[in-house]
C-alpha cells in the first residue's frame, strides 16, 4: 500500500531583505570625495566595535538578556576589521605597484 506524499507548505516566514545604500551614496558621480567615504567607513567600523564592546560589558556583568546579540555584534565587528585590513593591504599593494612603474 503506497504512502501518499503531501506537498510542503510554505510555513517558514520570509527572510527580511538586506538593507541597501541610498542611490546617492553608491553612485560614482555623487560628489562625495574619497576622503569622506573613507572617513564614513571608518566611523561605521568604530560604531560596530563600540557596540560589540558595550554588549561584552553587559555580558560580563550579567545584564545582557540574550548572549547571541553579543556574539553577532562581535562577529560583525571582527569581519569589518578584517575587511578594513584587506582594503588597506590592497591599497598599499597598488601604491607600491605605482611606485615601481614610475621608477
C-alpha positions, 0 to 999 in steps of 0.5 A: 500500500503506497504512502501518499506524499503531501506537498510542503507548505510554505510555513517558514516566514520570509527572510527580511531583505538586506538593507541597501545604500541610498542611490546617492551614496553608491553612485560614482558621480555623487560628489562625495570625495574619497576622503569622506567615504573613507572617513564614513567607513571608518566611523561605521567600523568604530560604531560596530566595535563600540557596540560589540564592546558595550554588549561584552560589558553587559555580558560580563556583568550579567545584564545582557538578556540574550548572549547571541546579540553579543556574539553577532555584534562581535562577529560583525565587528571582527569581519569589518576589521578584517575587511578594513585590513584587506582594503588597506593591504590592497591599497598599499599593494597598488601604491607600491605597484605605482611606485615601481612603474614610475621608477 
